[in-house]
Amino acid sequence: MQNFTTIPSSETLTNSLAPLLNNDKSALSNSSGTVFPTTELQVGMKCWRTDQQKLYLLTNASPATWILLADLSSGSTSVAAAIAAQSASDATALGGQLPSYYTDITARLGFTPLNKAGDTATGLQYQVRAAGAFQYWGLTAANYLSVGQSSTGDAYVKNAYPSKSLILGAGNTDHVVINAAGAVGAGGANFGAAGQVLTSAGSAAPPGWQTPPEEFASGTRLLFQQTAAPTGWTKDTTHNDKALRVVNGAVSSGGTVAFTSAFISQAVSGTVGSTTLVESQIPSHTHTHRGYVSVKGGSAWPNSGGGGGATISTSGLTTTATGGGGSHNHSFAANSINLAVQYVDVIIATKN
C-alpha cells in the first residue's frame, strides 16, 4: 500500500528531506491489495484489486471515488485505449462502441444512426459484427422492426429464460406471450374469447372478434362416405342396406327387399297367360269335302247336254264340328339378368 507522510508548512527543509524522498518513492508505485486504501488518498492514484483482477483509478479523495480503469478478470485485454482512439471511419459511432479495427473480439455489439446496406431505418440501429450474425437491424420510419439486407439469416424472438415469460406488447392490456416452455399465447381484452374469430368490419372500422355461426343447425341430416360420423355428429343406425330415392315431397322410407338382395344376378322364367282365339283371330283356310248324293223319291240322271261326265251341284253343306274352343298357355325362359350394379356405401348422420 502507498505510505504518504504529510509535511506541514512549518517544517524545516532538513527535517522534510526524508519524508519527501519517501513520498516520491511511494507516489511512483501503485496501490494493490484486496481492499481500497482509506488514508493518504491522492487523486490520480491507482489501485490494483488482486481479488478482482481489476485496475481502479481514484477520481475523488473525499468521499473516495474509484472508477474501473481495466478489467482483466475474464482474460480479455483492456479496451480502454482502443475505445478512446477511434479512427475517422468510426466517427459516427456512439460512445462505448468498439471501433472496427479492434479485431481481437469476434462478436461486438455496436450502435449507429446511419442506414446500412439499403435499410430504410432512420432511427437507432444495432449492429453485431460476427460471421453469420445479423449485421444491421432497427426501426424503420414507420416504426417497423427491420432486418437489414446484409443479414445472413432469419430473425427470431426467443424466450431464453426458463422460468419467465416473454411478453410482446403492454403487459396489462393486449399482448402476445411466449412462456418458459416456448408455447405462444395471447392476452388482453382485445384478443377475444375462446373459439372466436377475427371478423372484418369493412374499411371504415377495425375488425372485431366474433363467435362464428354454426355451419349446420342441430338436427340436420347428411350423407357421409365414411364409417364413423364426424365430430359433432351422430350416426343413424336405423337404416341399413337400403337404396336412396329422390322425391319432391315429404320424405319417408319403405320397401321390403334389401338392396344387396335385389341387385344381384337374377334368372328369368315364367308362363304366358292363356288366350282363347275367336274366328277373326285364326288364319284364313279351307276344308276338302268328299261324299255322295241321295235323292229321296226320285232318281238322279246324267246331264248329257252338259258334256263330259255327270255333274252334281250341292250347296249349304257343312262338316261335322270338333274341338272344345278352350285357351292355352306358352312357357318362356331366358338367360339371367345381371343387376349387380356398382355402389358406394354411405352413412346418415345427424348434427348434434
HUFENUR-V802008 format. One line per field, one symbol per residue. ss: DSSP state (H for helix, E for strand, C for the rest). psi: psi as a letter, one per 40 degrees, with the letter a starting at -180 (. if undefined). Layout:
ss: ???
psi: ???
This chain:
ss: CCCCCCCCCCCCHHHHHHHHHHHHHHHCCCEEECCCCCCCCCCCCEEEECCCCEEEEEEEECCEEEEEEEECCCCCCCCHHHHHCCCHHHCCCCCCCCCCCCCCCCCEEEEECCCCCCCCEEEEEEEEECCCCCCCEEEECCCCEEECCCCCCCCCCCCCCCCCCEEEECCCCCEEEECCCCCEEEECHHHCCCCEEEECCCCCCCCEEEECCCCCCCCCEEEECCCCCCCCEEEECCCCCCCCCCCCCCCCCCCCCCHHHHCCEEEEEEEEEEECCCHHHCCCCCCCCCCCCCCCCCCCCCCHHHCCCCCCCCCCCCCCCCCCCCCEEEEEEEEEEECCCCCCCCEEEEEC
psi: iighhhhideiiddeedddddddddddeiiiiaeiiieifhhheiihhhddefihihhehdhihhhihdihedeeiihedddddfiidefdeiihehhidegeehdhihiiieihhfeieheahiihhgiheihdhiahidefihhhideieiiiihhheheeiihhhahdechihhhadeeihiiiideeiiheiihhheieeiiiihihiihdhihehhihhgidiiiheihhhedhhfiiihhieaiiaiaiehideddgahhihiahhiihhiideeiihiihhhhaihhhheaiiiigdeeiaaihhhiifiiihiiieeiiiihiiiiiihhegiiihhiihihh.
